[in-house]
Amino acid sequence: MFVGQYEHALDGKGRVVLPAPFRAFVADRGYVTQLDGCIGLWSAEEFRKVAEKWKTESEASRISMRVFRKLMNSVREVKLDSAGRVNLPKDLLDQLSFDSQVVVSGLFDRVEIWPAETYEKEQETQQADQELAEAVARLGL
């Protein structure tokens, strides 16, 4: 399970160090694709579940084959290097306007890698704070 948030720098080659707690989950290989304003990273096991959901949605005509193709074609396999870094695809970095500072955030079954500025804007909204308070109250935490 992925939890927590970490600030890191993206090097000139598009590599980011994964926090130590996340490395074991993607040690052999992981999969990345563009999400809502960030890059999502899954372990091979978790990505298989995601891909199966996408496939099921396509077969049930809840998403078109065109969309399914686009989703699957945007995914890239990544591997950790000996320093615990993952090399992020340049096209994804460009599409999402990544700069040198990133936030690596755990989101239960995946890791999200955000441009630091975008992440800060997402987290600083008053609406997010209100939604969190409502969710905590609803769940009785």
N, C-alpha and C positions, 0 to 999 in steps of 0.2 A: 504494500500500500504506500502511496506517495503522499506525504504531507509536508508542510512547511514552505517557507519562501527564503530564497537566497539571492543575494546580489553578486553578479560576476561580470567580468569583462569579456567581450567577444574579441578574439585576436584578428589580425589582418588576414588570416586564412579562413575565417568563418568558423573557428572552433570555440567552443565554450566548455569549461570544466563543469562536469556534473557533480553535484554535492555527493559526498561519500555515501550517505544513506540510499541514494538512488542508483548507484553504480551496479550493485549486485543484480538488480532487476533487469538491467539491459546489458549485462556483461557480454553475452554472446552476440547479440544484435538487437536492434530496436528499429522502429519505424516512425518516420516523421511525415507530417503533412500540415498544410495551412488550416488553421481553425479561425475562430472569430477574433481576429486581431493578433493572433499569436501563432506559434508553431507548436503543435501537439507531438509528444513523443510517447510511444507505447513500447512495452516489452513485446517480444514476439508472441508470447502467450495471450496477452491482453489485446494485441492488435488483431489476432485471429478472431477473437470474439467480436470486435468492432466490424471487421470485414464481413463476417457472417451476418451481422445485423444489416449492413448496407445491402448485401446480396438478397436477404429476405425482403427488405423494403422494395428492391427492384423487382423481384419476382412477383410481389403482390401489387405491383404497379403504383405504389405509393411514392416512388421516385422513378423517373424515367431511366431507361438504359443509358441514355446520353449522360445523365447526371452520375449514374453509377460508374460509367467509364471515366468521367472526369475526376471523380473522387479517387478511384483506384490508380489512375495515371499520375495523379499528383503526389502519391506516396513514394517515399524513398527509404531504402534500407540504410541504416547507419550502424557503425560499430565504434566502440570505445577504443581509444588508443592507449598506450601504456601509461599516459599521464592522467587518464580518466576524462579525456576530452572527447566530445562528439563533434564531428565536422558537419555543420549545417549547410544545406544546399544554397548556393548563391542566389538562385531564382527566388527561393522563399524569403531569403533575407532582403532582397531588393523589393519584392512585392509588399512586404510589411514595413519597409523603411527602417530597418534596424540600424542602430548606431553602435558605438562601442560598448555601451552599458546595457546589460540585460538583467532580467529577473527570472530566475528559475523557480517555478512554483509547483508544488505537489497538489494534484487534484484527484485523490483517491486511486483511480486506476490508470492515470496517465500523468505525465509531466507537461507543464506548459512553459514555453520559453517566450518571454515577452520583451519587446523593446522597453527599456526602463521607463521612459517618458509615458508611453501608452499605458503601461501597467499602473503607474501612479495615478493617472487620470481615471482609470477604471475603478481603482480602490478608493479614491477620495470623494466619490459622489455621495451626497446625503441620502439619495435613494437607496444605495447599497447598504448603508448603515441601518436605515429603517427596515429594509427587507430582512437583514440579518436579525434584528431585534424581534421582528414578527415570527421568523422561522424558529428562533430559540424558544420563544413563548409557546408556539404551536406544538413543538416537539417536547416541551416540558424539560428542557435542559437547564 
